[in-house]
Amino acid sequence: MESRKRTVFSIQDKAKAIELSEKGLSSRKISEIFKCGKTQINNVLKRKREVLEDLECNVDPERKRRRHITGNEEINELCWKWFQDATKRRICVTGPLLQEQARKFSTQLNNDSFTASNGWLESFRKRHNISFCLMSGERGGVNTDTVNDWKEKLKLICKGYEPKNIFNMDETGLFFRETTRKTLFVKGDDCAGGKKSKDRITVALCTSMCGEKVKPLLIAKSRNPRCFKKIKPETLPVSYYFNKKSWMNSEIMEAWLKGLDRKMGRQNRKILLFLDNAPSHPKIELRNIELKFFPANTTSHTQPMDMGIIQTTKLKFRRKQMQYILTQMDKQPGVGGTELLRQINILDTVYWISQAWKEVETSTVFIFSFFPSIKLHWI
């Protein structure tokens, strides 16, 4: 007779078997489902507590080997609880920080043999399915009560304005001579890159709930860059401004707002404009525009432009940048990628931003993504 090949269970499989047992299925029925022996299922059910503890401690659900007793279980448990508390408080936990805390626990427990070695750290990470990643965004620092209060007030704020007269504006930085640093390469080959360009501009985008797009605002360093030649900034497809750092400031913002106010006056319109609560956004009185500012430190939850609109525009800009590189590779054989990127000028960027903004399609979505009672058009 051929012997049956033993089925090796992962933590996830064991948890599923325990769940089926709690639903009333017999060991024999469960063994038929997993195509294994009845004795093996009984052994899993006997270690039910151990399996559930592993799940609570975030053990890798695909792990199949049993835990080994090392004598440091108490330190491991304290470190896991400390790690959970630290991550909830948005504290950056590095390997050395975790090792130092483990040494403190070992001192408190009079465990002189424990050294919190790199091997221990790696085992701890694998045991609790911990990965190393980059903290991104600002959502973790947002007060949810403030956001909820804003949601309740939003209906009253928008009252009296038609969807076509409700606008939102936000700015973003753009490294126009830089592209992704990730690349495909043959294993074993040199993957070194060139010096990263720090040439930066500011781009501001504004649109209405119905998808009416206002001409992009672009801030660069020079009043009249050489690439403009005889081109007047007023004739560009963007609203061009400048300062030494190419950043948004209150003077530029006020000038842009007054220009938009005159435009709305010519159209005989009164609009509501939502802006970030930033120092560069002046609180001024305008004839045809009512300004409303998002609560401080909540724009990662409340800013509509951050919900994919700016990102989509940047991706379309990068596509045009990529097409430019492909064309220049044929025209300038042998020239490196860093040099090709340096050849991109402000005028190229102006037209690429304008074209990218025009290509962003209008779609039907919920207003601000948190205004559930009104279904309206947003860009």
N, C-alpha and C positions, 0 to 999 in steps of 0.2 A: 504493500500500500504506500502511496505517495503521502508524505507528511505535508500538512497544510502550512503554508508560509505565514509566519507571524506578522500581523498587522501592527505597525508602529503608530501609536496615536500621538497627535499634537495636542497642545493645551486646548485648542479650539475644538478638536474632536472629542476630547474628554468632557469638556463643558457641554457639548451637544448630547453626549450619552447621559450625563447627569440630568439634563433637562428632560430628556425622553423618559427617564426613570421616574422623575417627579410627576410626569403626566400620567403615570400608571402603567407604562409598558414594562413587561417582564424582561429579565436579563436575556432570555432566549430570543425574544423578538428583537431586542436591540442588537444582539450579536448577528442576527440575520441581516439587519440593515447595514451594519459595518463590515459584514462578511469576515467575522472573526469568531474565536471561541467564546463560550459562555463564561469560562473562568476568567478570561481577560477583562470582560465587562465587569464582573464582580470585583476584580482587583481595582478597577477604576473607581467604582462606587465606594469601595472601602477608603479610598484616598480623596473622597469628596471635599473634605475640609482643606486639604493641601491645594487642590485644583482651584477652589474658589478664592483662596488667599493669593494664589498666583495671578488670577484675573484682577483682583483688587489692587495688586501691586504693579499692574501694567506690564506683566511679563509678556514677551513676544508670543502671540497666539499660535505661531507656527513652530515654536520650540517643541522638541520631542524628547529630549533627554531629561531625566529627573534631576531635581536639585541636589547638590552635594553639600553635606554639612561641613562647614569650614571653621566653626567656632566664633565667627564674627557676626552671627545673625543679629545680635542686639544692636551692634553698630550699624549694620546695614538697614535695619528697620528705622533707627533714629535718623539716619541720613536720608532715607526715602521720605519720611514725614517732613524733614527740613527742606528737602528739594521741592516738594509739593507746595509748601508755604511760600518759598522764595519765588517760584514761577507764578503763583497767584498774585503776588505783589509786584510783578513785572520787574524783578531783579535779574540782571544778566548773570547767569550761573556758568562759570567756566570750570574746566577740569581742576586747575590749581585751587580755586575757591572751594570746590566740593571736597578736595583732599584735605585742605586745611580744617574744614569743619569736621571731617571724619576724625582727624587727629585730636581735635578738642573733645569729641565724644569718647575716644579711646582713653584720654587722660582722666575724664570724669569717671569712667568705668574701671580705672586702674588696669588697663590692658596694655602692658608695656611692649608686648610682642607685635602689636599692630603698627604698621608703618604707612598705611594708605599709599601703597606703591602704584605705579602706572598700571600694573597688571590688575590690581584690585579695582582701579577706576574703570578699566575696560570691561571687567566682569560685571561691575555694578551697572554700567550702561547697557550691556546686553541683557542683564537680568530684568531690567525695568523698561527695556525697549526705548531708551533715550537716544535721540539723535542730536547732532550739532547743527544749528541753523542760524541764520541772521535775523535779528529782530527788525521788522520793517513796519512802516506806517505809524500812525499815532492813535489808533483806535483804543489801545490799552489805557490811555490816560484820559479818556472821555468820561465825564460824569453822566451816567445814564438818566438820572433824575432830571438834569438840565435838558437833555435831549427830549425826554417825554413831555416836559412842560412846553418846550418849543413846538412839539407836534400838536399839542392842544391849542396853542395860540395861532397856529398857522392858518386855520380856517378863517378866523376873524381878520387876520392881516390881509388875506387875499380877497376878502369880501368887497364887492363893488368893482372888481377888475375882471375883465374877460381874459380867457387863457392867452389870447394873442398879445395882450398887454402886460403879461407877467414875464419878466426877464431875469436871467441869472448871468453873472460874469465872474470869471476867476482867471488868475494868471499862473503861469508855470515857467520854470527855467528850462532852457534847451541848449545842450552842448552841440552846436550845429556842425562842428568839424570832428565829431567823435561818433563812433558806431560801437556795436557790441564787441566785447573783448573775448567772447567765446568763439571757438572755431573748430572745424574738423581738421584733423591732421593724422598722418601715418604714425603709428606707434613706433617709438624709437627715434623719430625725427625731432629736431629742435622746434619748440613751440613758443619761442620768445617773440614778443611784440615790440612795437616802437614806442616812442614817448607819447603819452596821452595828452591830447589837446585840452586846454582849459578855456578855450574861447566860448563864451556863454552869452546868450541873449535872453530876454524875457518876452514871452508871448502871452497875451491875454485874449480869451475867447468869450463871446457873449451871444446868447441866443434866447429866444422866447419859448414858451411851452408848446407853441405850435410849430416850432422848427424854423422860425424866422432868424436868419443869421446876420449878425452885425459884422462889419468889416473887422478882421483881426487887428489887434494892437500889437506892435512890435517895438521893443526898446533895445537899442544897440549902443555902442560906445561913441561912435563918430557922428558929427552933424552931417557931413557929406562924405561918405566913404569913396575911395577912388573908383570902385566898381560902378558907382552911380553915373560918373562922367557928366553928361549934360542932362541927366534925368532929374527932375524936380521931385522931392519926396512927396509932395501933394498929389502927384499923379500915380503913385504906387498903389497896388491893390491892397495895401495894409495902411493903418494909421501909424506912421513912423515917428518915433520919439528917440531921444538919446540922453545919456548922462555918462559920467566917467566909469561907473560900475555896471552899467546896463541893467539897473534894478528899477523896480517900481518905486516911485516916491509920491508924496502928496501933491506936488505941483503938476506932475504928469497926469495923475489920476483926476485931478480937478479939471485940467484942460480937456481930457477925454470926456468926462461927464458933461461938461458944458457944451461940447460939440454934439454929443448924443441928445442933449436937451434941446438944442436948436433944431436938430433933425426931427425930433418928435413934435416940436412946435409947428414946423412946416407941414407935417402930416396931420396936424390937429388931433394929436393923441396924448393921453395921460397914461404913463406906464408905472409899474411897480418893479423896482430893480433890487434883487437880493445880492449882497456882497459879504465877503468875509469881514470879520471884526479885526482888521489889521491897522497898525499905525499909519500905513501909507494910504488908507482909504478915508478921506476927509468926510466929516459929517456936515454937509452943506445943504442949504435950501435951494431947490431948483423949481422952475415953473411947471415943467411937464414931467418930471421924474420924482417919484417918492422912493427914497432909499430906505431899505431895511437890512439890518446887519444880523448875521447868524450869531448865536451866543458864542462867547469866547471859548476857544479850545474844544470846539465840537464839530469843526468842518469835516473831519473824516467820516462823520455820520450824517451830517446835514447838507453838505455841499453837493448839489446835483452834478456839477461839472466834473467832480472827482469820481463819479460812478460810471466811468467808461468813456465819457465824451472826450476829455483831454487825451486819454490814453489812445483812443482810436485815431485822433488827429496826429499824434506823434508817430504811430505805426505807419500811417500813410505817408508822413514826411520821410521816415526811414526807408520806405519803399522807393521813393523818388531819389533819395540819396544813393541807394543800392544800384538803381538804374544808371545813375550818373557814373558810378565807379566802374560798372561793366563797360560803358561806352568809352571812358577814358583809358581803360586797360587796353582796348584795341587801338586807340589813337596814340597812346604813349607806351609802347612795349618796353619792358624792363624797369619802369618806374614803380617804386614801392608803394604799398597801400597807405602808409603814413603821409607820404608826399602827395598822393592823390587827394587825400582828405584835406590837407592844408590848402589846396587850390580852391576849395569851396569858399565862396565869398558871400557877403551879406545880401547882394542882389539875388543870387541863386536861392538863398534861404527865404527871402521875401516871397518869391514866386512859388516855391515849393510849399510854404506854409499856406499861402492863399489857395493854391490848388487842392491841398490836402483838406482844408476846411470846407471847400465846396463839395468835395467828394464824400464827406460824412453824411450818411443817409438819415432821413427822418423816419422814426418808428413810433408806434403807439405803445406807451408804457404808463405806469402810475406816476402821478406827479410826485417828484422828489423821492420816490420809492417808499415814503412813509406817510403818504396822504391817502389812505385807503378808500375814503368816501368819494373821491373824484377820479374818474378815468379820463385822462386828457392826453394830448399829444406832447411829447417831448422829443428833443432831437436824438 
